[in-house]
């Protein structure tokens, strides 16, 4: 415990020194000293209504360059909301007296929209590159410090892999639950529920675990990796989800109906995989010799 406290003290001392070194910049920029607003934040930019949820910090390099992922909802005029995840980096200016960190000059690194097809996703990515950099944000300094001890590490480049994707094999009915990396959770307004943004499944989370909708069958699990079991007991708040906000298919499956079909096996993965399904166990036979 003593070594942990010593490590924490060194970390905070280094952070304080770096923050004090750049704090004069925030004063020069005239950043307001008011407390940062709560999340989510709402922006209206270029005809789009954008809801930005609290960023998940990935690194704060030299306490100046911030890298983060953010769950967002973007709605163009007359259209339904589209949910996605934006990876971005930005410059930061720290106001020590106000205990705030001002974020500006945002650059979009990547944008993912699991519910859209390739063509629609490409259009939405272009839209995000136009809209997102026009925003500025303020995050409380205590929140940044609490997140930094395990985040403030150098960001290393990762070489692209040319390995073929793994193949998942099942001899029973199965579905592939793909969550693109670490699950990004966003709150559902007017409820205690959250949903996983970086998947193309209706995947809801509450304090008791995860709830996955496959057609009309609900499955539940404590962990994304399973085990998953069919259930007819789902959180009561699911029935109160707002209509016409990407929840229409979910509301059609409430209350859960009895199903004669067996629950599918859930094959969880964090990266794209292929699934091969066979009826029953495989039977092997020797191939004839080539002529």
C-alpha positions in Angstrom: 0.0 0.0 0.0 2.9 2.3 0.8 4.4 1.8 -2.7 1.0 2.5 -4.2 0.6 5.8 -2.3 4.2 6.8 -3.3 3.4 6.1 -6.9 0.2 8.1 -6.8 2.0 11.0 -5.1 4.7 11.1 -7.8 2.0 10.9 -10.5 -0.1 13.8 -9.0 3.1 15.9 -8.4 4.1 15.5 -12.0 0.6 16.3 -13.2 0.4 19.4 -11.0 3.7 20.7 -12.4 2.6 20.2 -16.0 -0.8 21.9 -15.3 0.8 24.9 -13.6 3.2 25.2 -16.5 0.4 25.6 -19.0 -2.3 27.3 -16.8 -1.3 30.7 -18.0 -2.6 29.7 -21.5 -6.1 29.3 -20.2 -6.0 32.8 -18.7 -4.8 34.2 -21.9 -7.6 32.5 -23.8 -10.1 34.1 -21.5 -11.8 30.8 -20.6 -14.8 31.1 -18.3 -14.4 29.9 -14.8 -17.9 28.5 -14.4 -18.4 24.9 -13.6 -18.7 22.6 -16.6 -22.2 21.6 -17.6 -23.4 18.1 -17.0 -23.5 15.3 -19.6 -24.8 14.6 -22.2 -24.2 17.9 -24.1 -26.4 19.1 -26.9 -25.2 21.0 -30.0 -27.0 22.2 -33.1 -24.5 22.5 -36.0 -25.0 22.8 -39.8 -28.6 21.6 -39.7 -27.8 18.6 -37.4 -28.9 18.0 -33.8 -26.1 16.3 -32.0 -26.1 14.7 -28.5 -22.6 14.1 -27.2 -22.2 11.7 -24.2 -19.4 11.8 -21.7 -16.1 11.0 -23.4 -14.2 7.9 -22.5 -10.6 9.1 -22.1 -7.8 7.1 -23.8 -4.7 9.3 -23.2 -3.7 12.9 -22.2 -0.3 13.3 -23.7 1.9 15.8 -21.8 -1.4 17.1 -20.4 -2.0 19.0 -23.6 -3.2 16.6 -26.3 -6.3 14.6 -25.4 -7.4 11.4 -27.1 -10.9 10.0 -26.4 -14.0 8.1 -27.7 -17.4 9.5 -27.5 -20.9 8.0 -28.0 -23.1 10.3 -30.0 -26.5 10.7 -31.5 -26.9 12.8 -34.6 -30.2 13.8 -36.2 -30.6 15.6 -39.5 -33.7 17.6 -40.0 -36.7 15.3 -40.6 -34.8 12.1 -40.0 -34.4 9.6 -37.2 -31.4 9.7 -34.8 -28.3 7.8 -35.8 -26.1 6.4 -33.0 -22.4 6.0 -33.3 -18.9 6.3 -31.7 -16.4 9.0 -32.6 -12.7 8.7 -31.9 -11.0 12.1 -31.7 -8.1 14.1 -30.4 -8.0 17.7 -29.3 -5.9 20.4 -27.6 -6.6 21.2 -24.0 -6.1 24.3 -21.8 -6.3 23.9 -18.0 -7.8 26.5 -15.7 -6.5 25.5 -12.3 -8.4 28.0 -10.3 -11.7 27.0 -11.9 -10.8 23.3 -11.9 -11.8 22.9 -15.5 -10.1 21.6 -18.7 -11.2 23.4 -21.9 -11.1 21.2 -25.1 -10.8 22.8 -28.6 -9.4 22.2 -32.1 -11.0 18.8 -32.2 -9.9 16.4 -35.0 -11.9 13.4 -35.9 -9.8 10.2 -36.2 -12.6 7.7 -36.9 -16.4 7.5 -36.7 -18.3 4.2 -36.5 -22.1 3.7 -37.1 -22.9 0.0 -36.6 -26.5 0.3 -37.5 -25.8 1.7 -41.0 -24.8 0.0 -44.2 -21.4 0.8 -45.8 -22.8 3.6 -48.1 -24.8 5.3 -45.4 -21.9 5.0 -42.9 -19.6 6.7 -45.4 -22.0 9.6 -45.7 -22.4 9.9 -42.0 -18.6 9.8 -41.4 -18.3 12.8 -43.8 -21.0 14.5 -41.9 -19.2 14.0 -38.6 -16.0 15.3 -40.0 -17.8 18.5 -40.9 -19.8 18.9 -37.6 -17.6 17.6 -34.8 -14.6 19.9 -35.2 -16.9 23.0 -34.8 -17.5 22.0 -31.1 -15.7 22.9 -27.9 -16.2 21.2 -24.5 -15.2 21.7 -20.9 -14.5 18.8 -18.5 -14.0 19.1 -14.8 -10.3 18.8 -13.8 -11.0 16.4 -10.9 -12.7 14.0 -13.3 -9.7 14.2 -15.6 -7.3 13.5 -12.7 -9.3 10.5 -11.5 -9.1 9.0 -15.0 -5.5 9.7 -15.7 -3.5 7.4 -13.5 -4.1 4.4 -15.7 -4.6 6.4 -19.0 -1.6 8.7 -19.2 0.7 6.3 -21.1 2.3 6.9 -24.5 0.1 5.9 -27.4 1.9 3.3 -29.5 1.1 2.7 -33.1 -0.2 -0.8 -33.9 0.9 -2.6 -37.1 -2.0 -3.7 -39.3 -2.5 -7.5 -39.2 -2.8 -9.5 -42.4 -4.0 -12.6 -40.5 -7.2 -14.2 -41.8 -10.1 -13.6 -39.4 -11.0 -16.4 -37.0 -13.9 -18.7 -37.9 -16.5 -19.4 -35.2 -18.0 -22.9 -35.5 -21.4 -24.0 -34.1 -23.4 -27.2 -34.4 -26.5 -25.5 -33.0 -28.4 -22.3 -34.0 -26.1 -19.4 -33.1 -25.6 -15.6 -33.5 -22.4 -13.6 -33.5 -22.5 -10.7 -31.0 -19.8 -8.3 -32.3 -18.9 -5.4 -30.0 -16.2 -3.3 -31.7 -13.6 -3.2 -29.0 -14.4 -2.1 -25.4 -18.2 -1.6 -25.0 -19.1 2.1 -25.2 -22.2 2.7 -23.0 -24.5 5.6 -23.4 -27.4 6.4 -21.1 -31.0 6.1 -22.2 -32.8 9.4 -21.3 -35.3 9.3 -18.4 -34.2 5.9 -17.3 -31.4 4.1 -15.4 -30.7 2.0 -18.5 -27.7 2.2 -20.8 -27.2 0.8 -24.3 -24.1 -0.4 -26.1 -23.4 1.9 -29.0 -20.6 0.0 -30.8 -22.7 -3.0 -31.8 -25.4 -3.5 -34.4 -27.6 -5.5 -31.9 -30.2 -4.1 -29.5 -28.0 -4.6 -26.4 -29.2 -2.9 -23.2 -27.3 -2.8 -19.9 -28.5 -2.2 -16.3 -27.1 -2.9 -12.9 -28.0 -6.6 -13.1 -26.2 -7.3 -16.5 -26.8 -7.2 -20.2 -30.1 -7.9 -22.2 -29.8 -8.9 -25.8 -32.8 -9.0 -28.3 -32.6 -11.5 -31.1 -35.8 -11.2 -33.1 -38.5 -11.8 -30.4 -36.2 -13.7 -28.0 -34.6 -11.9 -25.1 -31.3 -13.2 -23.7 -29.5 -12.1 -20.5 -26.0 -12.4 -19.2 -23.9 -10.9 -16.5 -21.0 -10.5 -18.9 -20.8 -10.0 -22.7 -18.8 -13.2 -23.0 -21.7 -15.1 -21.5 -23.1 -17.5 -20.7 -26.3 -16.2 -22.3 -29.7 -17.7 -21.4 -33.2 -17.0 -22.7 -35.3 -14.9 -20.3 -38.8 -13.5 -20.0 -37.8 -11.2 -17.1 -36.4 -7.9 -18.4 -36.1 -4.5 -16.7 -39.5 -2.8 -16.4 -37.9 0.4 -17.8 -37.4 -1.2 -21.2 -41.2 -0.9 -21.7 -40.8 2.9 -21.2 -38.2 3.5 -23.9 -39.0 6.5 -26.1 -40.8 5.6 -29.3 -39.5 6.5 -32.8 -35.9 6.7 -31.5 -34.4 3.5 -32.8 -36.3 1.5 -30.1 -39.4 0.5 -32.2 -38.3 -3.2 -32.7 -37.4 -3.4 -29.0 -40.8 -2.1 -27.9 -42.5 -4.7 -30.2 -40.8 -7.4 -28.1 -42.2 -6.1 -24.8 -43.5 -7.9 -22.9 -41.4 -10.9 -23.8 -43.5 -13.7 -25.4 -43.1 -17.4 -24.9 -41.2 -19.0 -27.8 -41.1 -22.6 -28.9 -37.9 -22.1 -30.7 -34.7 -22.8 -28.7 -32.5 -19.9 -27.7 -29.5 -19.4 -30.0 -26.0 -19.8 -28.8 -24.3 -16.4 -28.5 -20.8 -16.3 -29.9 -19.2 -13.1 -28.5 -16.3 -11.4 -30.3 -14.5 -8.0 -30.2 -13.4 -8.1 -33.8 -15.1 -9.2 -37.1 -15.4 -13.0 -37.4 -16.9 -15.5 -39.7 -19.4 -18.0 -38.4 -19.8 -21.5 -39.9 -22.9 -23.5 -38.8 -23.4 -27.2 -39.4 -26.3 -29.4 -38.5 -25.1 -31.7 -35.8 -21.6 -33.1 -35.5 -19.3 -33.1 -38.5 -18.7 -36.3 -40.4 -15.3 -36.6 -42.1 -14.4 -38.8 -45.0 -11.3 -39.2 -47.0 -11.1 -37.3 -50.3 -10.4 -39.4 -53.4 -6.9 -39.3 -54.7 -6.4 -36.7 -57.5 -6.1 -38.1 -61.0 
